[in-house]
Protein backbone atom coordinates (compact mmCIF):
# COMPACT_ATOMS: atom_id res chain seq x y z
CA UNK A 1 0.00 0.00 0.00
CA UNK A 2 1.33 3.38 -0.97
CA UNK A 3 0.69 6.73 0.60
CA UNK A 4 0.05 9.61 -1.66
CA UNK A 5 3.30 11.36 -2.05
CA UNK A 6 3.52 15.12 -1.57
CA UNK A 7 5.52 17.29 -3.87
CA UNK A 8 8.57 19.38 -3.01
CA UNK A 9 8.89 23.04 -3.89
CA UNK A 10 10.13 22.41 -7.42
CA UNK A 11 7.43 19.90 -8.18
CA UNK A 12 9.43 16.74 -7.76
CA UNK A 13 7.42 13.95 -6.19
CA UNK A 14 8.56 12.69 -2.77
CA UNK A 15 9.62 9.05 -2.52
CA UNK A 16 6.63 7.06 -1.30
CA UNK A 17 6.80 5.46 2.19
CA UNK A 18 6.00 1.76 2.46
CA UNK A 19 3.98 0.56 5.46
CA UNK A 20 5.08 -2.89 6.61
CA UNK A 21 5.42 -4.84 9.84
CA UNK A 22 8.92 -4.90 11.47
CA UNK A 23 11.19 -7.76 10.53
CA UNK A 24 11.29 -10.32 13.31
CA UNK A 25 14.23 -12.45 12.22
CA UNK A 26 17.09 -11.80 9.88
CA UNK A 27 19.19 -14.92 10.33
CA UNK A 28 21.59 -14.16 7.50
CA UNK A 29 22.39 -10.61 8.65
CA UNK A 30 22.22 -10.59 12.43
CA UNK A 31 24.66 -12.90 14.23
CA UNK A 32 23.12 -15.10 16.93
CA UNK A 33 23.43 -13.70 20.43
CA UNK A 34 25.23 -15.67 23.13
CA UNK A 35 23.88 -15.89 26.65
CA UNK A 36 26.79 -15.35 29.05
CA UNK A 37 26.96 -17.79 31.96
CA UNK A 38 29.64 -18.82 34.43
CA UNK A 39 29.76 -22.23 32.76
CA UNK A 40 27.56 -24.32 30.50
CA UNK A 41 25.24 -26.77 32.19
CA UNK A 42 26.06 -30.27 30.88
CA UNK A 43 22.65 -31.56 32.04
CA UNK A 44 20.70 -29.28 29.68
CA UNK A 45 22.94 -30.17 26.74
CA UNK A 46 22.54 -33.86 27.49
CA UNK A 47 18.75 -33.51 27.65
CA UNK A 48 18.63 -31.81 24.25
CA UNK A 49 20.50 -34.71 22.67
CA UNK A 50 18.86 -37.61 24.51
CA UNK A 51 15.14 -36.79 24.37
CA UNK A 52 14.59 -37.28 20.61
CA UNK A 53 16.10 -40.78 20.69
CA UNK A 54 14.38 -42.26 23.75
CA UNK A 55 11.26 -41.93 25.76
CA UNK A 56 10.57 -39.14 28.21
CA UNK A 57 10.82 -41.46 31.23
CA UNK A 58 14.20 -42.79 30.12
CA UNK A 59 15.43 -39.28 29.45
CA UNK A 60 14.29 -38.11 32.86
CA UNK A 61 16.03 -41.10 34.42
CA UNK A 62 19.30 -40.24 32.65
CA UNK A 63 19.01 -36.60 33.61
CA UNK A 64 18.35 -37.51 37.24
CA UNK A 65 21.40 -39.78 37.17
CA UNK A 66 23.56 -36.92 35.85
CA UNK A 67 22.17 -34.61 38.52
CA UNK A 68 23.08 -37.11 41.23
CA UNK A 69 26.60 -37.38 39.84
CA UNK A 70 26.92 -33.60 39.86
CA UNK A 71 25.71 -33.49 43.48
CA UNK A 72 28.32 -36.08 44.40
CA UNK A 73 31.02 -33.97 42.77
CA UNK A 74 29.75 -30.92 44.65
CA UNK A 75 29.97 -32.79 47.97
CA UNK A 76 33.62 -33.68 47.39
CA UNK A 77 36.05 -31.58 49.49
CA UNK A 78 37.56 -28.68 47.60
CA UNK A 79 41.18 -27.82 48.47
CA UNK A 80 41.43 -24.39 50.11
CA UNK A 81 42.63 -21.53 47.94
CA UNK A 82 45.78 -20.02 49.37
CA UNK A 83 45.48 -16.29 49.87
CA UNK A 84 48.00 -14.24 48.00
CA UNK A 85 50.36 -12.63 50.51
CA UNK A 86 53.32 -10.31 50.29
CA UNK A 87 55.79 -13.11 49.74
CA UNK A 88 59.37 -13.22 50.99
CA UNK A 89 61.24 -9.94 51.18
CA UNK A 90 63.71 -9.43 48.33
CA UNK A 91 65.94 -6.93 50.10
CA UNK A 92 65.94 -4.44 47.23
CA UNK A 93 66.34 -1.45 49.57
CA UNK A 94 69.36 -3.09 51.18
CA UNK A 95 70.98 -3.94 47.83
CA UNK A 96 70.39 -0.41 46.56
CA UNK A 97 72.37 1.08 49.47
CA UNK A 98 74.92 -1.71 49.91
CA UNK A 99 76.43 -1.27 46.44
CA UNK A 100 77.87 2.07 47.62
CA UNK A 101 79.60 0.50 50.63
CA UNK A 102 78.69 -0.41 54.18
CA UNK A 103 75.37 1.06 55.31
CA UNK A 104 75.75 3.65 58.11
CA UNK A 105 73.88 3.22 61.41
CA UNK A 106 73.26 5.78 64.12
CA UNK A 107 73.27 4.11 67.56
CA UNK A 108 73.13 6.78 70.24
CA UNK A 109 74.81 6.54 73.63
CA UNK A 110 72.45 4.88 76.06
CA UNK A 111 70.78 2.91 73.26
CA UNK A 112 71.50 -0.56 71.98
CA UNK A 113 69.58 -0.27 68.74
CA UNK A 114 69.66 2.06 65.71
CA UNK A 115 67.27 5.01 65.69
CA UNK A 116 68.09 6.32 62.18
CA UNK A 117 66.12 5.81 58.98
CA UNK A 118 68.24 2.74 58.16
CA UNK A 119 66.89 0.91 61.23
CA UNK A 120 64.29 -0.95 59.16
CA UNK A 121 66.92 -2.06 56.64
CA UNK A 122 69.11 -3.25 59.50
CA UNK A 123 66.25 -5.27 60.99
CA UNK A 124 65.31 -6.83 57.65
CA UNK A 125 68.90 -7.75 56.84
CA UNK A 126 69.47 -9.41 60.21
CA UNK A 127 66.26 -11.39 59.71
CA UNK A 128 67.48 -12.52 56.27
CA UNK A 129 70.86 -13.60 57.68
CA UNK A 130 69.10 -15.71 60.32
CA UNK A 131 66.77 -17.38 57.80
CA UNK A 132 69.53 -18.20 55.31
CA UNK A 133 72.64 -18.87 57.39
CA UNK A 134 71.53 -19.78 60.93
CA UNK A 135 71.37 -23.37 62.18
CA UNK A 136 67.84 -23.68 63.59
CA UNK A 137 68.38 -26.95 65.45
CA UNK A 138 68.71 -25.12 68.76
CA UNK A 139 66.00 -24.40 71.30
CA UNK A 140 66.81 -20.67 71.36
CA UNK A 141 69.58 -18.17 70.68
CA UNK A 142 71.14 -18.84 74.07
CA UNK A 143 71.75 -22.46 73.01
CA UNK A 144 73.66 -21.49 69.84
CA UNK A 145 77.39 -22.16 70.00
CA UNK A 146 79.94 -19.36 70.20
CA UNK A 147 81.45 -20.26 66.81
CA UNK A 148 78.08 -20.03 65.06
CA UNK A 149 77.29 -16.76 66.82
CA UNK A 150 80.63 -15.31 65.74
CA UNK A 151 79.96 -16.22 62.09
CA UNK A 152 76.54 -14.55 62.14
CA UNK A 153 77.93 -11.46 63.89
CA UNK A 154 80.67 -11.21 61.26
CA UNK A 155 78.07 -11.24 58.49
CA UNK A 156 76.21 -8.34 60.09
CA UNK A 157 79.42 -6.36 60.64
CA UNK A 158 80.30 -6.85 56.97
CA UNK A 159 77.17 -4.98 55.85
CA UNK A 160 76.90 -2.06 58.31
CA UNK A 161 79.17 0.64 59.73
CA UNK A 162 79.66 -0.15 63.42
CA UNK A 163 82.12 1.01 66.07
CA UNK A 164 83.03 -2.34 67.59
CA UNK A 165 84.95 -0.65 70.40
CA UNK A 166 81.61 0.55 71.87
CA UNK A 167 79.71 -1.88 74.02
CA UNK A 168 76.27 -0.64 72.97
CA UNK A 169 77.12 -1.28 69.29
CA UNK A 170 78.08 -4.85 70.11
CA UNK A 171 74.92 -5.30 72.17
CA UNK A 172 72.81 -3.91 69.31
CA UNK A 173 74.04 -6.61 66.91
CA UNK A 174 73.80 -9.49 69.39
CA UNK A 175 70.33 -8.48 70.61
CA UNK A 176 69.05 -8.11 67.04
CA UNK A 177 70.33 -11.59 66.11
CA UNK A 178 68.80 -13.10 69.26
CA UNK A 179 65.44 -11.45 68.62
CA UNK A 180 65.28 -12.55 64.97
CA UNK A 181 66.44 -16.09 65.79
CA UNK A 182 63.72 -16.61 68.39
CA UNK A 183 61.13 -14.90 66.18
CA UNK A 184 61.91 -17.30 63.31
CA UNK A 185 61.51 -20.22 65.73
CA UNK A 186 58.08 -18.89 66.64
CA UNK A 187 57.12 -18.51 62.97
CA UNK A 188 58.07 -22.11 62.21
CA UNK A 189 56.20 -23.38 65.26
CA UNK A 190 53.14 -21.41 64.14
CA UNK A 191 53.35 -23.19 60.77
CA UNK A 192 53.64 -26.55 62.58
CA UNK A 193 50.44 -25.90 64.55
CA UNK A 194 48.39 -25.49 61.36
CA UNK A 195 48.35 -29.26 60.82
CA UNK A 196 45.99 -31.65 62.58
CA UNK A 197 48.51 -34.44 63.19
CA UNK A 198 52.22 -34.77 63.70
CA UNK A 199 52.56 -36.82 60.51
CA UNK A 200 50.86 -34.13 58.43
CA UNK A 201 53.18 -31.55 59.91
CA UNK A 202 56.24 -33.60 58.95
CA UNK A 203 54.98 -33.73 55.36
CA UNK A 204 54.11 -30.03 55.30
CA UNK A 205 57.65 -28.70 55.56
CA UNK A 206 58.42 -25.21 54.31
CA UNK A 207 60.69 -25.15 51.28
CA UNK A 208 63.09 -22.77 53.01
CA UNK A 209 63.79 -25.30 55.80
CA UNK A 210 66.03 -28.30 55.31
CA UNK A 211 64.32 -31.70 55.84
CA UNK A 212 66.58 -32.80 58.70
CA UNK A 213 66.10 -29.45 60.45
CA UNK A 214 62.31 -29.65 60.11
CA UNK A 215 62.24 -33.20 61.47
CA UNK A 216 64.28 -32.14 64.50
CA UNK A 217 62.00 -29.18 65.15
CA UNK A 218 58.83 -31.26 64.81
CA UNK A 219 60.12 -33.86 67.25
CA UNK A 220 60.95 -31.12 69.75
CA UNK A 221 57.54 -29.46 69.41
CA UNK A 222 55.78 -32.81 69.84
CA UNK A 223 57.58 -33.58 73.10
CA UNK A 224 55.76 -33.29 76.41
CA UNK A 225 58.43 -31.04 77.91
CA UNK A 226 58.00 -28.44 75.18
CA UNK A 227 54.21 -28.53 75.42
CA UNK A 228 54.36 -27.95 79.16
CA UNK A 229 56.78 -25.07 78.76
CA UNK A 230 54.63 -23.57 76.00
CA UNK A 231 51.57 -23.79 78.25
CA UNK A 232 53.36 -21.94 81.05
CA UNK A 233 54.56 -19.23 78.68
CA UNK A 234 51.04 -18.79 77.33
CA UNK A 235 49.64 -18.36 80.83
CA UNK A 236 52.35 -15.85 81.71
CA UNK A 237 51.61 -13.94 78.53
CA UNK A 238 47.96 -13.63 79.54
CA UNK A 239 49.02 -11.97 82.79
CA UNK A 240 50.52 -9.03 80.91
CA UNK A 241 48.60 -5.95 81.99
CA UNK A 242 50.00 -3.24 79.72
CA UNK A 243 50.11 -3.41 75.93
CA UNK A 244 51.38 -0.87 73.41
CA UNK A 245 50.37 0.26 69.92
CA UNK A 246 53.86 0.89 68.56
CA UNK A 247 53.85 -2.04 66.17
CA UNK A 248 57.09 -3.69 65.03
CA UNK A 249 59.27 -0.61 65.22
CA UNK A 250 61.55 -0.22 68.20
CA UNK A 251 60.77 2.50 70.71
CA UNK A 252 64.05 4.29 69.99
CA UNK A 253 63.03 4.58 66.34
CA UNK A 254 59.54 5.78 67.32
CA UNK A 255 61.06 8.41 69.62
CA UNK A 256 63.13 9.66 66.68
CA UNK A 257 60.09 9.82 64.38
CA UNK A 258 57.67 11.36 66.90
CA UNK A 259 60.03 13.85 68.47
CA UNK A 260 57.75 16.84 67.92
CA UNK A 261 54.53 14.99 68.72
CA UNK A 262 55.95 13.53 71.94
CA UNK A 263 58.37 16.10 73.45
CA UNK A 264 58.80 14.13 76.71
CA UNK A 265 58.52 10.57 77.95
CA UNK A 266 55.02 11.01 79.39
CA UNK A 267 53.62 12.18 76.06
CA UNK A 268 55.57 9.43 74.32
CA UNK A 269 53.90 6.90 76.63
CA UNK A 270 50.50 8.21 75.55
CA UNK A 271 51.46 8.06 71.86
CA UNK A 272 52.54 4.42 72.10
CA UNK A 273 49.55 3.26 74.18
CA UNK A 274 46.76 5.18 72.44
CA UNK A 275 44.46 3.46 69.93
CA UNK A 276 43.53 5.78 67.07
CA UNK A 277 40.78 3.44 65.90
CA UNK A 278 39.04 3.34 69.29
CA UNK A 279 39.94 6.90 70.22
CA UNK A 280 41.14 5.87 73.68
CA UNK A 281 43.92 4.00 75.49
CA UNK A 282 44.56 0.40 74.49
CA UNK A 283 43.46 -0.81 77.93
CA UNK A 284 42.59 0.44 81.40
CA UNK A 285 46.06 -0.22 82.86
CA UNK A 286 47.73 2.08 80.31
CA UNK A 287 45.23 4.85 81.02
CA UNK A 288 45.77 4.48 84.77
CA UNK A 289 49.55 4.78 84.39
CA UNK A 290 49.25 7.89 82.22
CA UNK A 291 46.86 9.63 84.62
CA UNK A 292 49.14 8.75 87.53
CA UNK A 293 52.11 10.28 85.70
CA UNK A 294 50.22 13.53 85.18
CA UNK A 295 49.18 13.56 88.83
CA UNK A 296 52.73 13.03 90.07
CA UNK A 297 54.05 15.66 87.67
CA UNK A 298 51.51 18.22 88.93
CA UNK A 299 52.59 17.52 92.50
CA UNK A 300 56.13 18.59 91.62
CA UNK A 301 54.90 22.10 90.76
CA UNK A 302 54.37 24.18 87.65
CA UNK A 303 58.03 25.22 87.37
CA UNK A 304 59.09 21.65 86.63
CA UNK A 305 56.03 20.94 84.50
CA UNK A 306 57.96 21.21 81.25
CA UNK A 307 61.30 19.94 82.58
CA UNK A 308 62.50 16.83 80.74
CA UNK A 309 64.34 15.54 83.79
CA UNK A 310 61.21 15.89 85.93
CA UNK A 311 59.03 14.03 83.41
CA UNK A 312 61.68 11.31 83.06
CA UNK A 313 61.81 10.85 86.84
CA UNK A 314 58.01 10.61 87.06
CA UNK A 315 57.95 8.21 84.10
CA UNK A 316 60.40 5.84 85.79
CA UNK A 317 58.80 6.27 89.20
CA UNK A 318 55.35 5.20 87.97
CA UNK A 319 56.48 2.29 85.77
CA UNK A 320 59.15 1.07 88.18
CA UNK A 321 62.48 -0.62 87.57
CA UNK A 322 63.37 -4.04 86.21
CA UNK A 323 66.82 -5.57 85.99
CA UNK A 324 68.14 -5.51 82.44
CA UNK A 325 65.03 -3.89 80.93
CA UNK A 326 63.82 -0.30 80.64
CA UNK A 327 60.09 -0.46 81.38
CA UNK A 328 58.08 1.55 78.86
CA UNK A 329 61.04 1.96 76.48
CA UNK A 330 61.79 -1.57 75.27
CA UNK A 331 64.96 -3.59 74.88
CA UNK A 332 66.76 -1.01 72.73
CA UNK A 333 67.27 1.38 75.66
CA UNK A 334 69.95 0.60 78.24
CA UNK A 335 68.15 0.64 81.62
CA UNK A 336 69.33 2.85 84.43
CA UNK A 337 70.09 1.30 87.81
CA UNK A 338 67.39 1.34 90.45
CA UNK A 339 67.49 4.00 93.22
CA UNK A 340 68.69 1.36 95.66
CA UNK A 341 71.65 0.49 93.44
CA UNK A 342 72.43 4.17 92.90
CA UNK A 343 72.72 4.68 96.68
CA UNK A 344 74.90 1.65 97.16
CA UNK A 345 78.53 2.64 97.97
CA UNK A 346 80.05 -0.25 96.06
CA UNK A 347 78.00 0.59 93.01
CA UNK A 348 79.05 4.23 93.21
CA UNK A 349 82.70 3.27 93.42
CA UNK A 350 82.42 0.92 90.44
CA UNK A 351 80.51 3.52 88.43
CA UNK A 352 83.18 6.16 89.07
CA UNK A 353 85.92 3.70 88.17
CA UNK A 354 84.08 2.79 85.01
CA UNK A 355 83.84 6.44 84.00
CA UNK A 356 87.58 6.91 84.56
CA UNK A 357 88.32 3.87 82.44
CA UNK A 358 86.09 5.19 79.68
CA UNK A 359 87.90 8.53 79.74
CA UNK A 360 91.29 6.82 79.55
CA UNK A 361 90.10 4.55 76.76
CA UNK A 362 88.88 7.50 74.71
CA UNK A 363 92.19 9.31 75.31
CA UNK A 364 94.25 6.34 74.18
CA UNK A 365 91.94 5.79 71.24
CA UNK A 366 92.55 9.37 70.09
CA UNK A 367 96.30 8.95 70.45
CA UNK A 368 96.23 5.68 68.55
CA UNK A 369 94.29 7.22 65.68
CA UNK A 370 96.80 10.09 65.58
CA UNK A 371 99.76 7.68 65.51
CA UNK A 372 98.15 5.63 62.76
CA UNK A 373 97.66 8.79 60.72
CA UNK A 374 101.29 9.82 61.20
CA UNK A 375 102.49 6.35 60.23
CA UNK A 376 100.42 6.51 57.06
CA UNK A 377 102.02 9.86 56.18
CA UNK A 378 105.50 8.44 56.82
CA UNK A 379 104.78 5.47 54.57
CA UNK A 380 103.76 7.84 51.81
CA UNK A 381 106.96 9.85 52.27
CA UNK A 382 109.11 6.70 52.22
CA UNK A 383 107.38 5.57 49.05
CA UNK A 384 108.07 8.93 47.43
CA UNK A 385 111.74 8.81 48.50
CA UNK A 386 112.10 5.29 47.12
CA UNK A 387 110.59 6.39 43.83
CA UNK A 388 112.98 9.35 43.57
CA UNK A 389 116.02 7.21 44.49
CA UNK A 390 115.07 4.62 41.87
CA UNK A 391 114.63 7.34 39.28
CA UNK A 392 118.05 8.87 40.09
CA UNK A 393 119.69 5.44 40.03
CA UNK A 394 118.22 4.69 36.62
CA UNK A 395 119.42 8.06 35.30
CA UNK A 396 122.96 7.47 36.63
CA UNK A 397 123.02 4.02 35.09
CA UNK A 398 121.86 5.43 31.78
CA UNK A 399 124.54 8.17 31.87
CA UNK A 400 127.24 5.64 32.71
CA UNK A 401 126.28 3.43 29.78
CA UNK A 402 126.24 6.37 27.39
CA UNK A 403 129.70 7.48 28.56
CA UNK A 404 131.09 3.98 28.06
CA UNK A 405 129.69 3.87 24.55
CA UNK A 406 131.26 7.28 23.79
CA UNK A 407 134.67 6.15 25.05
CA UNK A 408 134.42 2.95 23.03
CA UNK A 409 133.71 4.86 19.85
CA UNK A 410 136.66 7.16 20.49
LINQUI-V28420 format. One record per helix or strand. SS is the DSSP state (h for helix, s for strand). FROM is the first residue (numbers start at 0). LEN is the number of residues. If there is no record, write none. Layout:
SS_FROM_LEN, SS_FROM_LEN
//
This chain:
s_1_1, s_6_1, s_12_1, s_17_1, h_41_12, h_55_20, h_91_7, s_102_2, s_110_1, h_118_15, h_140_3, h_145_12, s_159_2, h_166_26, h_197_6, h_210_12, h_223_15, h_250_7, h_264_8, s_273_2, s_279_2, h_283_16, h_307_12, s_321_1, s_324_2, s_329_1, s_332_1, h_338_5, h_344_65
//
